[in-house]
Amino acid sequence: MNDDRDDLLGLASNLVERARSLGADSAEATARAGWELSVKVRLGEPELVEEAGHRGVSLRVIRGQRVAVTSTSDLSEVGIARCVSDALMLAELSEADACAGPAAPEDLATEPYPDLQLYDPSVETITAEVALERARRAERAALEFDPRITLSEGATFSRTTGASARVISNGFSGFQRGSYASMVVTPVAEDEGGKRRRGFHWSARRHLAELDPDEEVGREAARRTLAKLGARKVPTAEAAVIFDPEIARSIVGTFAGCILGGSIWRKSSYLVGREGTPVASPLVTMVDDPLIVRGPGSRPYDGEGLASRRNVVVQDGVLKTYLLDSYSARKLGSRSTGSAAVSGGSIGPSTSNFILSPGTSTREEIIASTERGLYVTEMMGFGFNAITGDYSRGAVGFWIEDGKLAFPVSEVTVSSNLNTMLENIDVIGSDLDLKTSTAAPTFRGSKMTIAGT
C-alpha cells in the first residue's frame, strides 16, 4: 500500500479531467484501496479466516446544477470511460437543484495538511496465523478465568488498512492513509435453569501497540459475563439510570444524528429551530473534533476539501451549531462547518470524532452516590423517534441499592424522551475511551421510567 499515493491520485485526477472535458461543470472523484483481515476462533479452533482487498473509484458530477454519482471497481480503460459517461448521462436525467455545487475555492484547505497519525504500518504486517494466535490467547484467558465459564461464542481479531485520494475540479487534491485493529471476546456461562448468559469485551485502536493486551480483553469479557449470573427483572419504577460508556456512546450517537444538516433542512429532527437554546443539562458539552491525533474519526480535511475544524456543538447544555456541508448550509442560509463526508461518491454532513466531554467522577463514585437506580451495560432494539425525541429500548444491567450494585437485571425497558434524558444528566464520569468515532464516558440521568414486572 505504500506505493499507492501516485496511483490513486492519478486515477482520481483522470476521472475529473475526463468528466470536465465531456461537459461537467464540476467533478469530484475519490480513488480508494484497502485490505482487511478478520479471523475468529471458537473453543480454540479456527472458525473464520477472511482476507480481502479492494480498489475502486467513485465520481460525482454536476452539470447545469443536476447531480449524478457513479462508482466502479473496473479500473480498465473501458471501465473508467463507462463510469464517466454513465455519470454524465445520469446527470441529464436528474432534476436541477439550486443548492447543488462544490465548495468555494477560497474556502479549500491548503497543504501541508495536519499529520494526525492515522496510519500504523505494523497493522498490515499481522498475518492470519498471528491473528489466529492472538484470538486464541484472548479466548483462552476468558475460559481459564473461572470454571463457570464453560462455553464461548468466540474471539475475533480484525485489522484493516486503507488509502484514499480525493480530487475536485475546484482545485482541491488530497491523499490520506488509515489503519484500525480490534479484538472482541464473547464468553458464555450457564445460569440457573439452564439459561446461558453471554458477555463480551473489546478493544480497538488505529495503532496496534495501543490495543489492550489480548489476555486482559479475555479476562474482562469473563468478568462481565459472570456478573450477569442470577439476572432478574425489577418492578416497574421511576429511578435514576446510569449508562455505561458503551451505552452512553449510543445515546450520544442518537443525538448526533439529530444535529446533522440533512435532518434539519428536511425537518426530521426534534432539534429544528433549537440553535441557541438549552438542549441538555448545563453539565453537558459535546464536541465534534476531527483533529484528534490517532482518533478513529479524525481527518485532515472534509469530503469537500475544506480544512477540518473543531466544532463545539453543545456548550454547557446550549446547542451552538448544527453540523453542515455546503449543500445543507445553502438550504439553511448558513455556512459549512467543514463536516462533509463522502459515502459511495455522494456528499453529506457527518460527524468525525463526536464526543461528550468527560467530567471528574469515577464510575465507582457515580454508583456510590446513587441511592437507588439502574446501571445499564447493554441495550437492544431501537425505539427512537427523531421528530419527537421519544426514546425506548430494552436494557440489561445491575440494580443499585444504597450506592452498591445489588444484583444483575435483565428483561427490562428504559424509556423517556431524548431531550428530557439529556436535560436530566446530573453527573458525568471521567472514563472516556476513544475506541470509536462517537464516544462518551459514564453518565447518570436523574430519572427515567424502568418497565419491568
PyMOL commands that set and color helices and strands:
alter all, ss='L'
color gray80, all
select helices_A, chain A and resi 4-21+77-93+105-107+123-125+128-143+192-194+208-210+214-226+245-257+261-265+326-332+363-368+418-423
alter helices_A, ss='H'
color red, helices_A
select strands_A, chain A and resi 26-42+45-63+66-72+149-168+173-190+196-198+201-205+237-243+286-288+311-315+318-319+340-343+346-349+354-356+372-384+390-401+404-417+425-428+438-439+443-451
alter strands_A, ss='S'
color yellow, strands_A
deselect
rebuild
show_as cartoon
